[in-house]
Amino acid sequence: MRQNTVTIDILDKGYQVACEPEQEEELRQAARELDDQMRAIRSTGKVIGLERVAIMAALNLSHQVLSLKSGEQLDDSQEEAIKGITSRIDEALFQLRQFEIS
């Protein structure tokens, strides 16, 4: 399948992520959720450093996914959607780390 390169913004920084054209809106939604989580964590002032903020946000989102999975039975399409979102979050975190290293 053909992939598009999509620019997403997280904490006012742009990241380019490859995704399938039909998943672009889901990617943008996942990026907005991650951005919201990271902003909320950063605003508390208790977590210092962008990488730590990203890890805390990833942990919060992973916990939400696990809570959803344990609370109800998911159908195959929901599980695939969760896997896709998790994969995109992982990719965004990887790119965030690469950006910090540069």
N, C-alpha and C positions, 0 to 999 in steps of 0.2 A: 504494500500500500504506500501511497505517496504521503510524505510528512511535510507539514508546514513548520516554519520557524516562527514562533510567537514570542513577542516581548511582553513580559509580565513585570509589574512593579511591586517590590516588597521593600518596605521602609524607604521609599523614595529612591530606590536603585533599580535600574532595569536589568532584567535577566532574560536571555534568549533560551527558549526551551523548544525542542522539537516535539510535535504531536500530530496525530491524525487530524485532518480537517474537521471531521465530525465530532471530535472531542475538544475542540478549541474552547467552546463556552464552558465546559466542565473544568478545563485547565484554568481559565480565568477566574472561575468561581472558587476553585481550590486556592489560587494565589490570593484572592481577596480574603478568604478565611484565614490563611496563614498570616497575611499582613495584619489583619485585625487582632489575631492572637498575639503576634509579636509586639504590636503597639501596646496592647493591654499589659503585657508582661513588662515591657520597657518602662511604661508609665508608673509602675509601682515603685521604681527606683531600687528595688531589692536585688535585681539581677543586673550585673555589670558585664558588658561585652556582648557584641553582636552574636558571636557563636553561641554563647550561653543562652541568650534570648531565643535563638533559633532552636536549640536543643530543648528548652523548656516548652516552646510552642509545639514542637514535634511530639514531645511526650504527652502534652495535653490532648492533641488531636488523636494520637494513637489510643489514648485512654478512652476517648469518646467513641472511636471505632470499636474497640473491644467491648465497651459497655453496650453498644448497639447490637453487636454480634451475640453477646450472652443474654441479652434481654428479649430477643425475638429471633425467630428463624428467618434467615434471609434466603431469597431465591437466587438462582445463578446469576441473573443480570445485576442484582444488587451487590453480590460478592465481587463480580467483575468490576463494577463501578468503584467499589472500595479499594480493590487492588490497584486500579488505574490511578485513583487519587493518591493513594499511598506512594505509588511509584513516582508520580509527578512531584510530590512533596520531597521525596528522597532526592530527586534530581535537582530541585530548587535549592535544597540544603547543600548539596554537593557543589553546585555552582556558586552559592554564597560563600562557601569555604574557599573555593578557588579564587574568588574575587578578593577575599581578605588576605590570602597568601601573596597575591601579586603586588 
